[in-house]
Amino acid sequence: MLEHPERVWAARDIHAVMESRQWISPKAQHPLRGTEAAINRLMHRGEIERTRPGRYRVTAQIRKDED
């Protein structure tokens, strides 16, 4: 997500990136739930924010820190 910090991401797009980087086990019974858990952890740490249901972006503070 940091590669495109202004982009608003759908949960399925985040999941696709995680799969392409092999961060999700192909043996997982419910792989999308793992992505949802990761999204929730990032939101609780203040690294991403929900812009509307199912859409997320990197927080302004994280974008600022990356500059």
N, C-alpha and C positions, 0 to 999 in steps of 0.2 A: 504494500500500500504506500510505502514511503517513496517508491519510484514515481508515483503519480499522486502527490499529496493533496491536490485540489479536487481530485476525482471523488465522486460519490459512488460507492461500491454497493452492489446488490450482494446479499449473502451468498447466492449461488456463484457469483464471480469470485468472491473470496475463497469459496470452496474449490473452485476450478484451479486457482493459483496454488492453493495448498496441495491439491492432488498432483499438479504438474511438477511441483518441487518434491514430491514423494514424502510429504510431511504427514500424510494419512496412510495408515496401514491398509493394504489391499485386502487384508483379512478382517477388517473391522465389520461388525454386523450392521452398525448404524453410523456410517462415516459422516453423514451430515450433522449428526448430533455432536460429533467431535468439533466440527467447525463452529457450531452454535455455542459450544462451551468456550472455545477460544475467543469468539467475538465477545461473549459476556465478560471474560477475564480482561480483555483489552478495554472494554467500556468501564469496568470497575476501577481499573488502574488509571483511567483518564486519558488513555492514548487514542481512543477513537470515540466518536459520538454518533448517536442515531440521528439522522436527519429527518426520517419518517420511517414507518414500519418496514423493516427489511432492507433499509438503506443506511450506509455508514460512511464516515469519512474520518481522516486523521484530524485530531483536534488542532486548533490554532496554536496552542502552546508547543506541541510536538513539531508542527510545521516550522515554527519560529526557531526552535532548537536545532533543526536540521540546516538552517541557513548559515 
